[in-house]
Amino acid sequence: MKEKKIVTRIHVYGYDELPEADRQLVDYAKRMVGHSYSPYSHFQVGAAARLASGKIVGGANQENAAYPSGLCAERTALFAANAQYPEEAVESIAIAAFTDGEFVDDPIPPCGGCRQVMLETENRYGGKMRVLLYGKKHVFVFDSATDLMPLTFLKEDLLGEE
């Protein structure tokens, strides 16, 4: 038997400690919570994806009475970025959650489906995508989506490539 150890590095910042460009991205994600359609959960999530050109594309969660038909903020932002700017890599994504009249204290991690889409986005463009998770107490920053999901499933696995 072998044992593998998985280590994930998380940079923990106070909002004011973030570089200006990261604060701008987080602020954009925070504004995007206002675009959330969440009449069932009342849990609003906003996301902002920064492209290689510096352009920012936003997204917000969209719920549906038929629950599986909804979509998370992270995916709306990444799918919009990939559809509108297919030649531009996504360099960073920021995510903010709002509930009970205020932003959450601690960062909320993305669901598994969103993590998989983040991995595919990195793979599509052949580079790392930083992930910023906003909470009022602190902001978690990951150097890559693989830090959120270290056991990845990518096209190489699907196609049996080495």
Protein Blocks (a to p, Z undefined) as FASTA:
>chain_A
ZZdddddddddddfklpcfklmmmmmmmmmmmmmpccfknopacddddddfkopacdddd
dddfblmlpccfklmmmmmmmmmmmmbccfbdcddddeehiacfbdcdddfklmmmmmmm
mmmnopacddddddfkbccddfbfklmmmbacdfklmnopZZ
